[in-house]
Amino acid sequence: MFMSKLAHLMKRGAEFLGCDVAIMCGAMSWVSERNLVSAISNAGGFGVIACGAMTPELLDAEIAATKALTSKPFGVNLITMHPQIMELIAVCTKHQVSHIVLAGGLPPKGSIEAIKESGAKVLCFAPALTLAKKFARSGVDALIIEGSEAGGHIGPVSTSVLAQEILPELGEQLPIFVAGGIGRGGLVASYLEMGAAGVQLGTRFVCAHESIAHPNFKQAFLRANARDAVASVQIDPRLPVIPVRALKNKGTEEFTKKQIEVAGKLDRGEIDMEAAQLEIETYWAGALRRAVIDGDVEYGSVMAGQSVGMVHVERPVVDIIAKLVREAEEALAR
């Protein structure tokens, strides 16, 4: 009986994604790759490849490798300011990827149309109600609303506030997935009851057995409290720096120095604003790789959401999803 209530609330999201349980995995650069993505899709959830700064050739290989590990649907997350975004969309089209998530700002002209022409569904991140409405008008198929509690690049508003603003306004119009700060199934149930079609979790899956994150990276998560996951500070108002939430370490201080360096280049006219933004993004990609792949959790970027304090053990993806489902069922039964 309890499962039927959860299944009923998740029905729209699960049907939209083509999976059993409307739980997406957030696209985390270097972490959300073939192994974790396929494991999540195989377990009934919905995995999403983090394209990040990949070239079209690398993405091509990653999608092919993921398809070799699962016959279930999965998505690809593309960064809107990637200089080769149209080529990346073409790679996804070639592989008949069913869902493409656009992240990091307004999609460039023609990108949404190109995705829809391929037959894939388009999901966009909406950090504000005005943007959510704009996306809905522009024909996106679904929205992800992610609050400031999340790890990685974040907006300024908390998930709970965004959910209250956006779900009543647009929840019936198109599927909306809620992300940021979700660590237990009880909260999943709450957002579903508020009108969400499903949820997205990232931090919760970092310490999955199938995650290729370095043991040091996982240990940092297992040791951390919610308050350890802090947002980066913008040094220069001219720099289009989207705040990033990560575990506080020496790398956090290094980023401050990096911003001062880039601001200096702007002052001297050595680079323009777009190049400045790209340099900041490239810095994050490199710092994140140092932490996730090389295990340098002192100077690398240990991107984590505030729900990191609820990650206590390393366990298989199938167990993580089963636990979230069980907790959601229990909450709905009360």
C-alpha positions in Angstrom: 0.0 0.0 0.0 2.8 2.4 1.0 4.8 1.7 -2.2 1.7 2.5 -4.3 1.5 5.9 -2.7 5.1 6.6 -3.5 4.8 5.1 -6.9 1.8 7.3 -7.6 3.6 10.5 -6.5 6.7 9.5 -8.6 4.7 8.2 -11.6 5.0 11.4 -13.7 8.7 11.8 -13.0 9.5 8.1 -13.5 7.6 8.0 -16.8 9.3 11.2 -18.0 12.7 9.8 -17.3 11.9 6.3 -18.4 13.1 4.7 -15.1 11.5 3.0 -12.1 12.2 5.6 -9.4 12.2 9.3 -10.1 15.6 9.8 -8.4 18.2 11.5 -10.7 21.9 11.6 -9.9 23.4 15.1 -10.1 26.0 15.6 -12.8 29.3 15.9 -10.8 32.4 16.4 -12.9 34.8 13.5 -12.7 32.4 11.6 -10.5 29.3 11.1 -12.7 31.0 9.0 -15.3 30.2 5.6 -16.9 30.5 3.5 -13.7 28.3 5.6 -11.4 25.9 6.6 -14.1 25.3 3.0 -15.3 25.0 1.7 -11.7 22.3 4.3 -10.9 20.3 3.6 -14.1 20.7 -0.2 -13.5 19.4 0.2 -10.0 16.2 1.9 -11.2 17.2 5.5 -10.8 18.4 7.9 -13.6 22.1 8.5 -14.1 23.5 11.6 -15.8 26.9 11.9 -17.3 28.7 15.2 -16.4 30.2 16.4 -19.6 31.9 19.4 -18.0 34.8 20.5 -20.0 35.0 17.3 -22.1 35.7 17.6 -25.9 33.1 16.1 -28.3 35.5 13.1 -28.8 35.7 12.4 -25.0 32.0 12.7 -24.6 31.5 10.3 -27.6 33.7 7.7 -25.9 32.0 8.2 -22.4 28.5 7.7 -23.8 29.6 4.6 -25.7 31.2 3.2 -22.6 28.1 3.9 -20.5 25.8 2.3 -23.1 28.1 -0.8 -22.8 27.3 -1.0 -19.1 23.5 -0.3 -19.1 20.6 -0.7 -21.5 18.5 1.6 -19.3 18.0 5.3 -20.1 20.5 7.9 -18.8 21.1 11.6 -19.5 24.0 13.9 -20.3 24.6 17.3 -18.6 26.0 20.0 -20.8 27.4 23.3 -19.7 25.8 26.1 -21.7 29.0 28.2 -22.0 31.0 25.3 -23.4 32.5 26.7 -26.6 31.6 23.5 -28.5 28.1 23.0 -27.2 26.5 22.4 -30.6 29.0 19.7 -31.4 28.3 18.1 -28.0 24.6 18.1 -28.8 25.4 16.4 -32.1 27.3 13.7 -30.2 24.3 13.1 -28.0 22.0 13.0 -31.0 24.3 10.4 -32.7 24.0 8.2 -29.6 20.2 8.8 -29.3 20.7 10.1 -25.7 17.1 10.4 -24.4 17.6 13.4 -22.0 19.9 16.4 -22.0 20.3 18.7 -19.0 21.5 22.2 -19.7 23.4 23.8 -16.8 25.3 27.0 -16.1 23.1 29.8 -17.5 20.9 30.6 -20.4 21.2 28.1 -23.3 22.7 29.6 -26.4 20.5 30.3 -29.4 19.4 27.2 -31.2 20.6 24.7 -28.6 17.1 23.8 -27.2 15.7 23.5 -30.8 18.7 21.3 -31.8 18.1 19.0 -28.8 14.3 18.7 -29.4 14.8 18.0 -33.1 16.9 15.0 -32.1 13.9 13.7 -30.1 15.6 14.1 -26.8 14.0 15.8 -23.8 15.5 19.1 -22.5 15.9 19.8 -18.8 17.1 23.2 -17.5 18.2 24.4 -14.1 16.0 27.2 -12.8 17.5 29.1 -9.8 14.6 31.6 -9.7 10.9 31.7 -10.5 11.3 34.3 -13.3 13.8 32.1 -15.0 11.6 29.0 -14.5 8.8 30.8 -16.3 11.1 31.9 -19.1 12.3 28.3 -19.6 8.7 27.0 -19.5 7.8 29.4 -22.3 10.8 28.5 -24.4 9.7 24.9 -24.6 11.9 23.0 -22.2 10.5 19.7 -21.2 11.3 19.8 -17.5 13.0 21.9 -14.8 15.5 21.2 -12.1 15.3 23.6 -9.2 18.5 23.4 -7.1 19.0 25.5 -4.0 22.1 26.9 -2.3 22.5 23.8 0.0 23.8 21.8 -3.0 27.4 21.1 -3.8 29.3 22.6 -6.7 28.0 25.6 -8.6 25.0 27.1 -6.6 22.5 29.9 -6.7 21.7 32.2 -3.8 18.3 30.8 -2.7 17.7 27.7 -0.5 15.9 24.7 -2.0 13.0 24.9 0.4 12.2 28.5 -0.7 12.6 27.7 -4.4 10.3 24.7 -4.0 7.6 26.8 -2.3 7.9 29.5 -5.0 8.1 27.4 -8.1 6.2 24.2 -7.5 2.7 25.8 -6.9 3.2 28.0 -10.0 4.6 25.6 -12.5 4.3 22.1 -11.0 1.3 21.1 -13.1 2.6 22.7 -16.3 5.8 20.5 -16.6 7.8 18.0 -14.5 10.0 19.6 -11.9 12.8 17.9 -10.1 14.0 19.3 -6.8 17.7 19.2 -5.8 20.0 20.5 -3.1 20.4 19.4 0.5 18.5 16.1 0.1 20.0 13.4 2.3 17.0 11.3 3.4 13.9 9.8 1.9 11.6 11.7 4.2 12.5 15.0 2.4 12.0 13.2 -0.9 8.4 12.4 0.1 7.8 16.0 1.2 8.9 17.5 -2.1 6.8 14.9 -4.0 3.8 15.8 -1.9 4.4 19.5 -2.7 4.1 18.7 -6.4 7.6 17.7 -7.5 7.9 15.0 -10.2 11.1 13.7 -8.6 14.3 14.6 -7.0 18.0 14.9 -7.8 20.8 14.0 -5.4 24.6 14.3 -5.9 26.4 14.3 -2.6 24.6 11.2 -1.5 26.1 9.2 -4.4 29.7 10.2 -4.1 30.4 7.5 -1.5 28.8 4.8 -3.5 30.9 1.7 -4.1 30.6 2.3 -7.8 31.9 5.9 -7.6 35.4 6.2 -8.9 36.2 9.1 -6.6 39.5 8.7 -4.8 39.4 7.0 -1.4 40.7 10.3 0.1 37.8 12.2 -1.5 35.3 9.7 -0.1 37.0 9.9 3.4 36.7 13.6 3.4 32.9 13.2 2.8 32.6 10.6 5.5 34.3 12.8 8.0 32.6 16.1 7.1 29.7 17.9 8.9 27.1 20.1 7.2 28.9 23.3 8.3 32.2 22.1 6.6 30.6 22.6 3.1 31.0 26.3 2.5 30.3 28.6 -0.5 33.2 30.4 -2.2 33.4 34.1 -1.9 33.4 36.5 -4.9 36.3 38.9 -4.6 35.6 41.2 -7.5 32.0 42.2 -8.4 33.0 42.4 -12.1 34.1 38.8 -12.2 31.1 36.6 -13.2 31.9 34.0 -10.5 29.1 31.6 -9.7 29.6 30.6 -6.1 30.8 27.0 -5.6 30.0 24.9 -2.4 32.9 22.7 -1.3 34.6 21.4 1.9 36.8 24.2 3.4 40.5 23.5 2.8 43.6 25.2 1.5 42.1 25.1 -2.0 39.4 27.5 -0.9 42.2 30.0 -0.1 43.8 29.3 -3.5 40.6 30.2 -5.3 40.7 33.7 -3.6 44.2 34.2 -5.0 43.1 33.0 -8.5 40.3 35.6 -8.6 42.7 38.4 -7.7 45.0 37.2 -10.5 42.2 37.1 -13.1 40.9 40.5 -12.0 44.4 41.9 -12.5 44.4 40.6 -16.1 41.1 42.2 -16.6 42.4 45.6 -15.3 45.4 45.4 -17.6 43.2 44.5 -20.6 45.0 41.2 -21.2 41.6 39.3 -21.3 38.0 40.1 -21.8 35.1 39.2 -19.5 34.2 35.9 -21.3 37.9 34.8 -21.2 37.9 35.7 -17.5 34.9 33.5 -16.8 36.4 30.7 -18.8 39.6 30.9 -16.8 37.7 30.7 -13.5 35.7 27.6 -14.8 38.9 26.0 -16.1 40.4 26.5 -12.6 37.5 24.7 -11.0 37.7 21.8 -13.4 41.4 21.3 -12.6 41.0 21.8 -8.9 38.1 19.3 -8.8 40.1 16.7 -10.8 43.0 17.0 -8.4 40.7 16.1 -5.5 38.4 13.5 -7.1 40.9 11.6 -9.2 44.3 12.4 -7.6 43.1 12.4 -4.0 44.5 15.9 -3.2 41.8 16.9 -0.7 44.0 19.6 0.8 44.5 21.8 -2.3 42.0 20.3 -4.7 38.3 21.3 -4.7 36.2 18.9 -2.6 32.8 20.0 -4.0 30.1 18.8 -1.6 26.5 19.8 -0.6 25.5 20.5 3.0 23.8 17.0 3.1 27.4 15.7 3.3 26.9 15.4 7.1 24.4 12.6 6.5 26.8 10.5 4.4 28.3 8.1 7.0 29.2 4.9 5.1 30.3 3.8 1.7 27.6 1.5 0.2 26.4 0.2 -3.2 24.1 2.4 -5.4 21.3 -0.1 -5.2 21.4 0.1 -1.3 21.4 3.9 -1.4 18.3 4.1 -3.6 16.6 1.3 -1.7 17.2 3.2 1.6 15.8 6.5 0.2 12.7 4.7 -1.1 12.2 2.9 2.2 12.5 6.2 4.1 10.1 7.9 1.7 7.5 5.1 2.1 7.8 5.3 5.9 7.3 9.1 5.8 4.2 8.8 3.6 2.7 6.1 5.8 2.8 8.3 8.9 
